Amino acid sequence: MTFQMYVDADGVPYSDYGNYHGVNIGRQRSILAVAERGLWYWNQFFRGASPPVFLSYDWTRWPRNRDEFKPHDESVAKRMFFNCADWLLGNIQSCEGYCVWAYPYPFSYGTKAGWRSAHTQAVGLQLLVRAFEISGEHKYLAPLHGLLAAFKLDVRDGGLCTSTEAGNIWFEKMADKDNLQPKVLNGMLFALIGLWDVGERAKCDEATALAELGSRAAAEYLPRFDLGDWSAYDIHGKRASPHYHAVHVKQLELLSAFAPQDEFAVYRDRFTKYAQLVKTNNKRPAAAPLHVLASSPLRCEEERGKQAVSTVNRVTSQKDRFVMLTVDTEALPKRAEHDHVKRLIWGQHDRGTAGIREMCAVASEFNAKLTFFVDACGAYDYLDEVSEVVRWLDAAGQDIQLHAHPEYLPEQFWKAHGFKYRPRFLNQYGADRAIFTIKHFGKFISDLTGKPLRAFRAGSFRWNADTIRALAEVGIPLSFNNSMRAMADGQCVYSEPTNRPYLWSNGVVEVPVTERHVALPFIGKSWWQKFQFPVGDILGNRPWRVLRPYASGENASFLVLLLHSWSLLYWDENGYAEYRDDRRLEDFRKLMKKLAKDYDIITTADFLDLHARGKIKATHTVDLVQADVKPGPLGKKSLPPGMRGLR
């Protein structure tokens, strides 16, 4: 599908999105395009001695039919100008205490229909102020304060701003409490330019005060958009296209004249030098890395036709060291008093939020994807909410695979499908029950994503030989179940003492969670310790404590890190998850930085590609009969010879 923009006989533009990945978006009015087209008429015919308004669209290219309905005199241009302004007036949504323009279709970064835009709101205000100047009609200024009020309201409450670490306010180009909070740089800067302009032309102190507040946030965050040789499009590090790099330079030039912060001039000069170096060396800037836009429901309209982003991610670096960041995504009944999915997966609590959205945002800073093993069994009473989790992760381009805690399924579920309630634990299942469980809940996820599953991890690493046989039966090639720690704890009947992938005799590839054997012979104790985050609170969660013991050995070229959707939270005295602070989030960011420096962070698709090319090899083959020992009735077992004493 190719994005197109047209203008109708009234001079008002519309966008044709067509059908994208099965979603029929079709013909829509882009609120920003309407506002900018109105300002384009003003630039061409009515600005007099005033400087032109700087616009994001290249109106020499758009609309496609621009010659057909191009105004050739001032009277036609005036009619079209007011048609755009009146369309904006007629599409304002009044809320309690504020007003917004809302987009009725989904967008990039996992943004759902109903999203708002500070960029759009500011540009729309610029047009309405000029409509008042030309007409003298107060209807164009009537919504001014309501539209400005939305800039003071948090995105979570339907507004346009988020708070920065320093307590400043950032204006979001794509304001949606459930998206990836991309902090698109050009959108923020256009919002500031618009607010400064409205404050000056309308003599509006409220707009000027908002511009001053936002300018402090932009100055605070500008260093995070400096990639060292180019500017970033968003806070997650996506390289700007040449068009948007040039837009950033022009925006910073304009803001350096309004805002008191020195950073605008500093980064204007720095980004200008980057562009000059590219031109001098006769080289195009480096291609943008894979990003959330590549697989979101709609790629960003602004980027269409400028840079193709492949959804095939073949790892080609020379590091030859690979790490998989796996997140068991679950909302088990005993870990929250209520609102299980909200608290344990989204991580939303009264005092703050630290869940999968924040994990994805940190990973995106390093151009990385996480592998989410999603369990629908433990949250069986909340399947609609789990579905939303899967859809959001899929829209964000994350790797979604199957996790299962079937011991939490209600008795009526099993009766409805022709099974007895017991045995409850997956490591006690025979082949038929194992095949049904994996096929049933695998279909739940695949129906939501439209993609086949590649991997499975049993809840609490409870599995047996029939689990592996079931994977081969349903066509899932990867098992992430091998754990010596789980074997020592009686949760599985067999595991290999290795961190390297190996083959089962039925062709399934086993990908062990990374572990190390800790022996303290002087006190007669030893145990297996998983490579997981966090590691506990006794000695703190320093990233080096998590990584160093596993990355320093001779077998450290392939690692599998274990996290949970609640890994950024803490536990209260009742064993319930709670948010306390962002310390674990910041430690996760530090760990990601260390991993990204020395390793390629890969997904299950990458693993299969690397395995097929011999970059990641299975070291040996294990007969499934080894895992046929049956556990006891409570999911425990007697340890095999040689494993006793490793608890």
C-alpha positions in Angstrom: 0.0 0.0 0.0 1.2 3.5 -0.9 0.1 6.6 1.0 -1.4 9.3 -1.1 -2.7 12.8 -0.4 -5.3 14.7 -2.4 -7.2 18.0 -2.1 -10.9 18.3 -2.8 -12.7 21.1 -4.7 -13.1 23.0 -1.5 -9.3 23.1 -1.0 -9.4 20.8 2.0 -6.9 17.9 1.8 -7.6 14.2 2.5 -5.3 11.2 2.8 -5.8 7.8 1.3 -4.3 5.1 3.4 -5.9 2.2 1.6 -5.7 -1.3 3.2 -2.7 -2.0 5.4 -2.1 -5.5 6.8 -5.8 -6.3 6.6 -6.9 -3.1 8.3 -9.0 -1.0 5.9 -8.1 2.5 6.9 -9.1 4.0 3.6 -9.8 7.7 3.0 -9.3 9.9 6.1 -8.9 13.6 6.9 -5.5 14.1 8.5 -6.1 17.0 10.9 -2.5 18.1 10.6 -2.7 18.1 6.8 -5.9 20.3 6.9 -4.2 22.8 9.3 -1.0 22.9 7.3 -2.9 23.3 4.0 -4.7 26.3 5.5 -1.4 27.8 6.6 0.0 27.1 3.1 -2.7 29.3 1.6 -1.8 32.0 4.2 1.9 31.7 3.3 1.2 32.1 -0.4 -1.4 34.9 -0.4 -1.9 36.6 3.0 1.2 36.9 5.1 2.3 40.3 3.8 5.6 41.2 5.4 5.4 38.4 8.0 7.7 35.4 7.7 6.1 32.2 6.4 5.0 29.5 8.8 7.4 26.6 8.7 5.5 23.4 7.7 6.3 19.7 8.0 4.8 18.6 4.7 6.5 19.4 1.4 3.6 21.2 -0.2 5.5 21.4 -3.5 4.9 17.6 -3.7 1.5 17.3 -2.1 -1.3 16.9 -2.9 -1.1 14.6 -5.9 -3.8 16.6 -7.7 -2.4 20.0 -6.6 -2.5 21.5 -10.1 -6.2 20.7 -10.5 -7.4 22.6 -7.5 -4.5 25.1 -7.0 -5.9 28.7 -6.2 -4.7 31.2 -8.8 -6.1 34.3 -7.2 -6.6 35.7 -3.7 -10.4 35.2 -3.6 -10.2 31.5 -4.3 -7.3 31.1 -1.9 -9.3 33.0 0.8 -12.3 30.6 0.3 -10.1 27.6 0.6 -8.2 29.1 3.6 -11.5 29.5 5.5 -12.8 26.1 4.4 -9.7 24.6 6.2 -10.2 26.7 9.3 -14.0 26.0 9.5 -13.3 22.2 9.1 -11.0 22.5 12.1 -13.6 24.4 14.1 -16.2 21.7 13.3 -14.1 18.8 14.4 -13.0 20.0 17.9 -13.9 17.6 20.6 -15.0 19.3 23.9 -14.0 17.4 27.0 -14.3 18.3 30.7 -12.1 21.4 31.1 -10.3 21.1 27.8 -10.6 20.6 24.0 -8.7 18.4 21.5 -8.6 17.3 17.9 -8.6 13.4 17.9 -7.7 11.1 15.1 -10.3 8.4 14.4 -7.8 5.9 13.0 -4.7 4.0 14.4 -1.2 5.1 13.8 2.4 4.1 14.4 4.1 3.0 17.6 1.1 1.0 18.6 -1.1 4.1 18.7 -4.8 3.4 18.8 -7.7 5.3 17.2 -8.7 8.3 19.3 -5.1 9.6 19.7 -4.3 13.3 20.0 -1.3 15.3 18.8 0.4 18.3 20.4 2.0 19.0 17.0 -1.4 19.0 15.4 -3.0 21.1 18.2 -0.4 23.8 18.0 -0.5 24.1 14.2 -4.3 24.1 14.3 -4.1 27.0 16.8 -1.8 28.9 14.4 -4.4 28.6 11.6 -7.3 29.7 13.9 -5.4 32.7 15.1 -4.8 33.8 11.5 -8.4 33.1 10.6 -9.4 35.6 13.3 -6.8 38.1 12.1 -8.2 38.1 8.6 -11.9 37.8 9.4 -12.3 39.5 12.8 -14.7 36.8 13.7 -14.3 35.8 17.4 -15.5 32.2 16.7 -12.0 31.4 15.7 -10.6 32.4 19.0 -13.4 31.0 21.2 -11.8 27.5 21.6 -8.3 29.0 22.2 -8.1 28.4 26.0 -9.7 25.0 25.8 -7.2 23.8 23.2 -4.3 25.2 25.3 -5.6 23.5 28.4 -4.9 20.1 26.8 -1.2 21.0 26.7 -1.2 21.0 30.6 -3.0 17.7 30.9 -1.1 14.4 31.1 -1.4 11.9 28.2 -2.8 9.3 30.7 -5.7 11.7 31.4 -6.5 12.5 27.8 -4.1 15.4 27.4 -0.9 16.1 25.4 2.0 16.1 27.8 4.2 13.7 29.7 6.7 14.6 32.5 10.4 14.4 32.1 12.9 13.2 34.7 13.6 16.8 35.7 10.0 17.6 36.1 9.6 19.5 32.8 6.7 18.8 30.3 7.2 17.1 26.9 4.5 17.6 24.3 3.7 14.3 22.5 3.3 14.1 18.7 1.3 10.9 19.2 -0.5 11.2 22.5 -1.9 7.8 23.6 -1.4 6.4 27.1 -1.0 2.9 25.7 1.5 3.4 22.9 5.3 3.4 23.0 5.6 7.0 24.1 7.9 7.7 21.2 8.7 11.4 21.9 9.1 12.3 18.2 11.5 15.2 18.0 10.0 17.1 15.1 6.5 16.9 16.7 7.7 18.4 20.0 9.6 21.2 18.2 6.7 22.0 15.9 4.5 22.2 19.0 6.9 24.7 20.6 7.2 26.8 17.5 3.4 26.9 17.2 3.0 27.9 20.9 5.6 30.7 20.7 3.8 31.9 17.5 0.3 31.8 19.1 1.6 33.6 22.2 3.1 36.4 20.1 0.3 36.9 17.5 -2.6 36.5 19.9 -0.9 38.2 22.8 -1.6 35.1 24.8 0.5 34.7 28.0 -0.9 31.2 28.5 0.6 30.0 25.2 3.9 31.7 25.9 4.1 30.1 29.3 3.5 26.6 27.8 6.2 27.3 25.2 8.7 28.2 27.9 7.9 25.1 29.9 8.2 22.9 26.9 11.4 24.5 25.8 13.0 23.4 29.0 12.0 19.8 28.4 13.3 20.0 24.8 16.7 21.3 26.0 16.8 18.6 28.6 16.2 15.8 26.1 18.1 17.1 23.0 21.3 15.2 23.9 19.3 12.0 23.6 18.5 12.7 20.0 22.2 13.1 19.1 23.4 9.9 17.5 27.0 11.2 17.1 26.7 11.5 13.3 23.0 12.3 12.7 19.8 13.2 14.5 17.3 10.7 15.9 13.6 10.8 14.8 12.4 9.6 18.2 13.6 9.0 21.7 14.2 5.3 20.9 17.1 6.1 18.6 15.5 5.7 15.1 17.7 7.7 12.6 15.8 10.5 11.0 15.4 10.5 7.3 17.3 13.2 5.4 14.1 15.1 5.1 13.5 15.1 8.9 17.1 15.8 9.7 16.8 19.0 7.7 13.5 19.7 9.4 15.3 19.4 12.8 18.0 21.9 11.8 15.4 24.4 10.6 13.3 24.0 13.8 16.3 24.5 16.0 17.2 27.6 14.1 13.7 29.1 14.6 13.6 28.1 18.3 17.1 29.6 19.0 15.5 33.0 18.2 12.6 32.5 20.7 13.8 30.3 23.5 16.4 31.3 26.0 18.1 27.9 26.2 21.5 27.6 24.5 20.9 24.0 23.6 18.8 25.0 20.5 21.7 26.8 18.9 24.2 24.2 20.0 22.3 21.3 18.4 21.4 23.4 15.4 25.1 23.8 14.7 25.9 20.2 15.5 23.2 18.7 13.3 24.2 21.1 10.5 27.8 19.8 10.6 26.5 16.2 10.4 24.7 17.0 7.2 27.7 18.9 5.8 29.9 15.9 6.5 27.6 13.6 4.7 27.5 15.9 1.7 31.3 16.4 1.7 31.9 12.6 1.8 29.2 12.1 -0.9 27.5 9.5 1.2 23.9 9.0 2.3 23.4 8.8 6.0 23.2 5.3 7.5 20.0 3.5 7.1 17.5 3.6 10.0 17.7 0.5 12.2 14.7 -1.9 12.5 12.2 -0.1 14.7 8.7 -0.3 16.1 7.4 1.5 13.0 8.3 -1.5 10.8 5.6 -3.7 12.2 3.1 -1.3 13.7 -0.5 -1.2 12.4 0.3 1.9 10.4 3.8 3.0 9.5 4.2 6.7 10.2 2.6 8.8 7.4 5.6 11.1 7.4 8.1 8.3 6.6 6.1 6.8 3.7 8.1 6.7 0.5 11.3 8.1 2.2 12.8 5.0 3.5 11.8 1.3 3.2 12.3 -0.7 6.4 12.5 -4.4 5.9 10.6 -6.6 8.4 13.2 -9.4 7.8 15.8 -9.0 10.4 18.9 -11.0 9.5 21.7 -10.5 12.0 24.9 -9.7 10.1 27.2 -8.1 12.7 30.7 -9.5 13.4 30.2 -9.8 17.2 29.5 -13.6 17.0 28.0 -13.2 20.5 24.3 -13.5 20.9 21.9 -12.9 23.7 18.1 -13.5 24.0 16.1 -11.4 26.4 13.1 -13.5 27.3 10.2 -12.2 29.4 7.7 -14.5 31.0 4.5 -12.4 30.7 2.0 -13.6 33.2 -0.6 -12.5 35.7 -0.8 -15.3 38.2 -3.7 -15.1 40.8 -1.5 -15.1 44.0 0.7 -12.2 42.9 -1.9 -9.4 43.0 -5.0 -8.8 45.0 -7.0 -7.5 42.0 -6.5 -6.0 38.5 -4.0 -8.8 37.8 -3.1 -7.9 34.2 -3.0 -4.2 34.9 -0.7 -4.7 37.8 1.5 -7.7 36.8 1.9 -7.2 33.1 1.3 -3.5 32.4 2.9 -2.7 35.8 0.3 0.1 36.6 0.1 1.0 40.3 -1.1 4.1 42.2 2.4 5.3 42.8 3.8 4.7 39.3 4.2 2.4 36.3 6.9 -0.2 35.5 5.8 -3.0 33.2 6.2 -4.3 29.6 5.7 -0.9 28.0 8.7 0.5 29.9 10.8 -2.6 29.1 10.1 -2.2 25.4 10.9 1.5 25.5 14.3 0.8 27.1 15.0 -2.0 24.6 14.1 0.3 21.7 16.8 2.8 23.0 19.3 0.1 21.9 17.4 -1.0 18.7 16.5 -4.3 20.4 13.5 -6.5 20.5 12.5 -8.6 23.5 11.0 -12.1 23.4 7.7 -12.2 25.3 6.5 -15.7 26.4 2.8 -14.9 27.0 0.7 -17.0 29.4 -3.1 -16.9 29.1 -3.8 -19.8 31.5 -3.0 -18.0 34.8 -5.1 -15.1 33.7 -7.9 -17.2 32.1 -10.6 -15.0 33.7 -9.1 -12.0 31.9 -8.6 -13.2 28.4 -9.8 -10.0 26.9 -7.1 -8.1 28.8 -4.5 -10.6 27.8 -5.6 -10.2 24.2 -4.9 -6.5 24.4 -1.4 -7.3 25.8 -0.7 -9.5 22.7 -2.1 -7.0 20.3 0.0 -4.2 21.8 3.2 -6.2 21.8 2.5 -7.3 18.2 1.9 -3.7 17.1 5.2 -2.7 18.8 7.1 -5.3 16.8 8.1 -7.5 19.7 8.7 -11.3 19.5 5.6 -13.1 21.0 5.8 -16.7 21.9 3.8 -19.2 24.1 4.1 -19.6 27.9 1.7 -21.7 29.9 0.7 -22.2 33.6 -2.2 -24.6 33.0 -2.3 -25.5 36.7 -4.4 -22.3 37.2 -7.1 -23.3 34.7 -10.5 -23.8 36.3 -12.1 -27.3 36.5 -14.9 -26.4 34.1 -12.4 -25.6 31.4 -11.1 -29.1 31.4 -14.5 -30.7 31.6 -15.7 -28.6 28.6 -12.8 -30.0 26.6 -13.2 -33.6 27.6 -10.4 -33.9 30.2 -10.4 -34.6 33.9 -9.3 -31.8 36.2 -6.2 -33.7 37.4 -3.3 -33.9 36.9 -2.9 -30.1 37.1 0.8 -29.6 36.3 2.2 -29.8 32.8 5.1 -32.0 33.9 2.5 -34.7 34.7 0.6 -34.5 31.4 0.5 -37.3 28.9 0.8 -36.7 25.2 -2.8 -36.0 24.4 -3.3 -33.4 27.2 0.0 -31.8 26.4 -0.8 -31.5 22.7 -4.2 -30.1 23.4 -2.9 -27.5 25.9 -0.1 -26.2 23.6 -2.3 -26.2 20.5 -5.3 -24.5 22.2 -3.4 -21.6 23.7 -0.9 -21.4 20.8 -4.0 -20.8 18.6 -5.1 -18.1 21.0 -1.9 -16.1 20.4 -1.5 -16.9 16.7 -5.1 -15.8 15.9 -4.2 -12.4 17.4 -0.9 -11.9 15.7 -1.5 -13.8 12.4 1.9 -15.4 12.8 2.9 -19.0 13.6 4.6 -19.7 16.9 8.2 -20.5 17.0 8.9 -21.2 20.7 7.4 -22.5 24.0 8.3 -22.2 27.6 6.5 -24.1 30.3 5.3 -22.2 33.4 7.9 -22.6 36.2 9.9 -24.9 33.8 7.4 -27.7 34.5 7.7 -30.1 31.5 8.5 -33.6 30.5 9.2 -35.7 27.4 5.5 -35.4 26.2 5.8 -31.6 26.3 8.6 -31.9 23.7 6.7 -34.4 21.7 3.7 -32.0 21.7 5.9 -29.2 20.3 6.9 -31.4 17.4 3.3 -32.4 16.8 2.0 -28.9 16.6 5.0 -27.6 14.6 6.8 -25.4 17.2 10.5 -25.8 16.5 12.0 -24.3 19.7 11.8 -25.4 23.4 13.0 -22.9 26.0 12.6 -25.3 28.9 16.0 -26.7 29.9 16.9 -25.7 33.4 19.2 -27.5 35.9 17.8 -25.3 38.7 14.2 -26.4 37.8 15.4 -30.0 37.8 17.0 -29.6 41.2 13.8 -28.1 42.5 11.7 -31.0 41.1 9.9 -29.0 38.5 11.1 -31.0 35.5 12.3 -34.6 35.2 15.4 -34.0 33.1 17.8 -31.2 31.9 21.2 -31.1 30.4 24.0 -29.3 32.3 24.7 -26.9 29.4 24.0 -23.4 28.3 24.4 -24.3 24.6 21.4 -25.2 22.4 21.0 -28.9 21.7 18.7 -31.2 19.7 16.0 -33.5 21.0 15.8 -36.8 19.2 12.5 -35.7 17.6 14.1 -32.6 16.0 13.0 -29.9 18.4 15.8 -27.5 19.3 16.3 -27.0 23.0 17.4 -23.5 24.0 18.5 -23.6 27.7 18.1 -20.7 30.0 21.6 -19.6 30.9 22.6 -20.9 34.4 25.8 -21.4 36.4 26.7 -23.9 39.0 27.7 -22.4 42.3 29.6 -24.7 44.7 30.6 -23.9 48.3 32.4 -27.1 49.3 33.5 -25.7 52.6 29.9 -25.6 53.8 28.8 -28.6 51.8 26.3 -26.7 49.6 25.9 -26.1 45.9 23.1 -24.9 43.6 22.2 -23.7 40.1 21.7 -20.0 39.6 19.7 -18.6 36.6 20.8 -15.6 34.5 17.9 -13.5 35.4 16.9 -9.9 36.2 16.6 -8.7 38.9 18.8 -10.9 41.1 17.4 -9.8 44.5 17.8 -7.0 47.0 20.4 -8.3 49.4 23.3 -6.8 47.5 21.4 -4.6 45.2 20.6 -5.1 41.5 23.8 -3.8 39.9 23.9 -4.7 36.3 27.4 -6.1 36.6 26.2 -8.6 39.3 23.6 -9.9 36.8 25.9 -10.1 33.8 29.5 -10.6 34.8 29.3 -14.2 36.2 27.7 -15.4 33.0 29.7 -13.4 30.4 33.2 -14.2 31.6 33.3 -17.9 31.0 34.6 -19.7 27.9 31.0 -20.6 26.9 29.7 -17.0 27.0 29.0 -16.5 23.3 25.3 -17.4 23.7 23.2 -16.3 26.6 19.5 -16.5 27.5 18.3 -14.0 30.1 15.2 -14.6 32.1 12.8 -11.8 33.1 9.2 -11.5 34.0 6.6 -8.9 33.1 6.8 -7.9 36.8 10.6 -7.7 37.0 10.7 -3.9 37.4 8.4 -4.2 40.5 8.8 -5.2 44.1 6.9 -7.5 46.5 5.0 -6.2 49.5 4.5 -8.1 52.8 1.6 -10.0 51.4 3.5 -11.2 48.3 1.7 -8.8 46.0 3.6 -6.8 43.3 3.9 -3.1 43.9 5.6 -0.1 42.4 8.1 1.7 44.6 10.5 3.6 42.3 12.3 3.5 39.0 15.5 2.0 40.3 15.0 -1.4 38.7 14.0 0.3 35.4 17.3 2.3 35.4 19.3 -0.9 36.3 17.6 -2.7 33.4 18.7 0.2 31.1 22.3 -0.1 32.4 22.2 -3.9 31.8 20.8 -3.4 28.3 23.6 -0.9 27.6 26.2 -3.5 28.6 24.6 -6.3 26.7 24.1 -4.2 23.5 27.8 -3.2 23.6 29.1 -6.8 23.4 26.3 -8.9 22.1 23.7 -9.0 19.3 20.3 -9.0 21.0 18.2 -11.5 18.9 14.7 -12.9 18.7 13.4 -16.4 18.0 13.3 -15.6 14.3 16.9 -14.5 14.4 17.8 -17.6 16.3 16.3 -19.9 13.7 18.1 -18.0 10.9 21.4 -18.1 12.7 21.0 -21.8 13.5 20.2 -22.5 9.8 23.3 -20.7 8.7 25.5 -22.5 11.3 26.2 -19.4 13.3 24.5 -20.9 16.4 25.0 -24.7 16.4 23.3 -27.4 18.4 26.1 -29.2 20.3 24.6 -32.7 20.6 21.4 -34.7 20.4 19.5 -36.1 23.4 17.1 -39.0 23.4 13.7 -38.0 24.6 13.5 -41.2 26.6 15.7 -39.4 29.1 12.9 -37.1 30.0 10.2 -39.8 30.4 10.6 -40.2 34.1 7.3 -39.2 35.7 7.1 -36.7 38.6 5.2 -37.3 41.7 1.6 -36.2 42.3 2.5 -32.7 43.4 4.9 -31.9 40.6 7.9 -32.9 42.7 10.2 -35.9 42.1 13.2 -37.8 43.4 16.3 -36.4 41.9 18.4 -38.6 39.6 21.8 -39.9 40.8 24.4 -37.1 40.7 21.9 -34.3 41.3 21.3 -34.8 45.0 22.8 -32.1 47.1 22.5 -29.4 44.4 19.5 -27.6 45.9 
